Amino acid sequence: MEITEGTTLGQYAGSGQRSSVKRSSATEMQGEQRRMSDYKSRMEVPALVRYALRLAKRTGFANSCIEEVGRLLAVLTRQVRHGIVGEVGTGCGVGAAWIASALDPSSRFVTVDADAARAEAVRLLLRQIPAATTIHGDWREILAYGPFDLLFLDASPAKSPPGQGTNGQADLVIQAVRIGGLMVMDDFTPEDQWPEEWQGRPDPLREFWLNHPGIQATEVLTTPSTVTILAARTA
């Protein structure tokens, strides 16, 4: 099963990934340009992340997580003590580098990718971090390392709901996260920026993750044009 990092909402355009979930009035602005804060974190980009970005550039890999999502992953990772952090869809290791750079010494990190060359490159990238494990294989191989305290889903089969094509197995992901644990999914488009052809059509991913009875989830605006879903397992 091929795993790619950073699959965008636009790549779901032919498969009905839209949304009928209502948003708050803040996201239903009419005639206004969405504007983010002028303030940015002064937290330095870790050296490991810079190495991963260079690897992605050198190999022509364009689907790495954006800096805003990386910073969010780092903040969430720092809350994990004596736990397990996972990532589905390693890519060239940008997300993995943000996580590994913030990992508490008492915790472990596991990432998986189906591409052998990328998995080996990231294994070498993380070789100085004993608590980090990079797996080459089917994304489901990571499930044996759970239950996870934090799991970053950056590959479509892992976050697609059952019945979404042939690969939707998000229920397996939820069961691999401990109760109270968090799941993170990026690369969603804000509803007020959908093109006309998307309007009024359902978005199976949002419907599943924002309304699943066993989780509590919310959307976080990471840039004016990108949204990340945070989901906590509750049952």
N, C-alpha and C positions, 0 to 999 in steps of 0.2 A: 504494500500500500504506500503510495507516494505521499510524503508529508512535505508541505511547503510552509514557510513562516510568513505571517503577515497577510493572509488572504483577505482581500478587501471586500467591502459590501458590493462594490461595483462588479466584482467577479461573480456575484450571485444573481446578477440582473436577470439572467435567463431562467433562474430557478425559483423566482417568486420571493426573494428575500426583501420584504418591505416591512411596514409596521402599521397595525391598526390600534396600537396601544396609545392611549391618550397621554399627552405630556402636560406639564404644569404651564401656567400662563407665561412663564419666563421663556419657554421655548416655542411659544405660539405668537411671537412678535410679528406684527404686520407693519411693513414699511420702515422697519428699523434694521440697521446693520449690526449683527452680533459683534460685540467687542470684548476682548479679553483684557485682563488687568495689564497695566504697563510694567508691573513688578515681576521679576523673574528670580528664581532661586539662584543664589550665589554659590551653591554647592558645586565644587569642582567636578568635572566629568572624570571619573576614575580612569587611571592608566589602562586598566584591563578593557574598559569600554572603548578607549581610543584605539587599542590594538585590534579589537573586533571590528570596529568601523573601517579600519584600513584593510582588514581581511575581506570584508564585504565589497569594498571598492575595487580591490585587486581582482577579485573573482567575478565581478559584475553582478553580485547579488543585491537586488534592489528592494527586498521585502523585509528588511530589519525593522524592529520597532522604533518609533520616533523617540526623541529625547524626553519628551514630556511623559510618555508611558514608562520609559526607563526609570525616571525619577520616582514615579509612583510605585513601581515595583521595588525600588530600593527602600522607600519608606515602609511599605508593607512587610518587606523581608526583615527589617530591623525589629519588628514586633514579635518575630518567631524565636522562641527560646526552647532548646531541647526538642526541636521539632523537625519536620521534613518539608522542604520546599521543592516543587517540581515544575517542569516546563515541558509542554508538548509542542514540538516544532522548534528545534534548535537554530536552524538557519546557519548564519555565520557567527552566532554567539553574542550578538549585541545585547539581547535581553538577558541571556545567561550571565554576561559580564556584569550587568547592573545588579543582578541578584547576588552573584558570588561575591561582589565587592562589598555588599552590605550584610553578608551572612554572619550570624553569630557563631563563634567557635563551637558552641554546644549543639548546633544544628547541622543538618545534611542537605545537600542539593543534588537533584537528579534531573537530567535533561535528555530528551530522545529525539532522533531524527532518522528518517528513512534513507537519506543520502549518505553513503559511506564516506565520501571525500570530505563533506562538511562536518560530519560527526568526528572524524579523525582530527581535522584541523582545530575544532573546538576542544577536543580532548587535550591536545597539546597546549592550547591557549590557557586552559584551566589547570594545567599540571602542577602548579605551585599551590593549589588549594586542595588539601587532602580530603576534605569533606565533599568535594564535587565529583560526580560521576556522569560521564557522557555515554549514552547508549546509541548504537547504530541498530535500527530494527523497526519493526512495526510499532506504532505509537502505543498500542495496548501493553507492550512490555513494561512500561513505566508503572502500570497499575499495581504490580507486585511489590513496589517499594512503599506503597501507602500504609496507613492512611496519611494523607497530606494535610498540613496546616495551611499551606498556600500553594495554589496550582495555577500557573499561567498557561492558558490555552491559546496557542498561536498556530493551530492547524485545524482546518475545517472539519475533518471527520470527528475530532474530539468534542467540538462544540455544537455540531449539528444535531438537532433533535431526532429521535426515532421516526422513521418514515420519510426522512429528508434524503431522497435518493437511496443509494445502497450502503452509504457509509455512516449514517446518523446513529451515533451511539453515546450521546451525551449522558444518558442515564448511568452508564458505566463510570463516567467521570465523577458524577455526584456521589456515587457509592464509594469511590476511592478517596473522598475527602472526609476528614473527621467532622463530627457535628461541631459547629462553631468555626470550622475552617473556611477559608476564602478561595473563590475562583475568580480569575481575571481574564477578560476577553477584550481585545482592542479592535480597531479598524472598522468601527461602525460610523455611519454618516448621520449627523443630526437631522431629525425629521423635517425641520424647517428649511433644509437645503436639498431636499429630494427633488429630482427633476420631475416634470409634469407626468411622465409616463409611470412613475412609481406611486403617485398620489392615489390614496384610497385602496391600495392593494395590501394584502397581509405580508408581514415579515415573520416567517416561522421562527427564526432565531430569537427575535425579541419576544414573541408570544411565549415561547418555551421558557426562556431564562427569566423574564420579568413576572411570570405568572405560575411558575412551578410550585406546587404545594409544599415541597420539601426544602425550599430555599427562600431567602429574602434578598432581593436584588435591587440595584439602582443604577442609573446611568450617570457618568461623570464626563463633563466636557473637558477634553484634554487640550484641544486647540479650537479655534472657531469652526473648523471643518471636520473634527474627529471626536468620536465618543468612545468611551470604554465602559463596559459593564462590570460592576463588582457584585458578586453573588456569594452570600454566606449560607452554608448548609445549616438547616434548622431541625431537620428530622431525618 
